[in-house]
Amino acid sequence: MTLRVAVTGAGGRMGRAVAQAVMSDANATLVSVCARNASDLVGKSVASALGIDIPDLRIGGTLDLSNVDVVIDFTLPESSLAYAQQCAVAGVPIVMGTTGFTDEQRATLDECLGSVASCRAANFSTGVNLAYRLLELSAKVLGDAADIEIHEAHHKHKIDAPSGTALAMGDAIAQTMGTDLSQVARYDRSSNRESGTIGFSVTRAGDIVGEHTVLFASEGERLEITHKASSRSAFATGALRAAHFIADKPAGSYTMADVLGLS
Ligand code: NAD
């Protein structure tokens, strides 16, 4: 049966990529597309505004959940919270890729998504989700002896820093080493290195889609694990895979590890 998908953030880079991924999937149908209420895209046809070959579908200013099996949302924390609340009330599963939530917003999300199936990930690419596993293994073997550095690079328009993916990588390493990232993360690099810490650094430049490198450096050797996304389609197809996975699942919070069979 074809999956009926609603996509938010039509004016955004990811919203477009997700809409295109849905259109390329023979087992999914794009049934609803919305943008920010004040956006000049509202009311325009999806075909003309997004260059997608789909007749008779217009961009809404609000999220229309009638006849929708699953929502895919990549927008801003405030709008994602509102969409999550709407999905919870309507009982519609939601895949959410937005990053940059505060702890308070994350707690509100956890609470409101308790009643539907959801999948949230800081990074929906298959390679990054596999990298989390490689990082856990590396931390287990090398963690105590190595200085650990996480570097990420993204395009100059990205709002949050370090990226949600860099933080998730740090979290995977810290948890493996039996500690909490908030205790060992170092974002200000103006002082000397303390052992047992995880250093973060960030590049914001040009049109870089997303690059992450984790370095485990010890006496005489270095291990580097690098992931480079060259197109947003890597995130969009991962999010769509998650949408297929959660659509008929009971209420609960699912991870990309669940989706990819890595959990
Ligand atoms: P973008 O700036 O291109 O798009 C943001 C979208 O949000 C726009 O369409 C904008 O109109 C919409 N928006 C803003 N305010 C809104 C409101 N009040 N109501 C409804 N919509 C609103 O950003 P992007 O590059 O598409 O990224 C979007 C989010 O996805 C960011 O948080 C980014 O970090 C995250 N992201 C996640 C992944 C992943 O794999 N999880 C990958 C790429 C980007």
Boltz pocket constraint, residues with backbone or C-beta under 6 A from the ligand:
constraints:
  - pocket:
      binder: B
      contacts: [[A, 8], [A, 9], [A, 10], [A, 11], [A, 12], [A, 13], [A, 14], [A, 15], [A, 35], [A, 36], [A, 37], [A, 39], [A, 74], [A, 75], [A, 76], [A, 78], [A, 79], [A, 96], [A, 97], [A, 98], [A, 99], [A, 100], [A, 121], [A, 122], [A, 123], [A, 124], [A, 125], [A, 235]]
      max_distance: 6.0
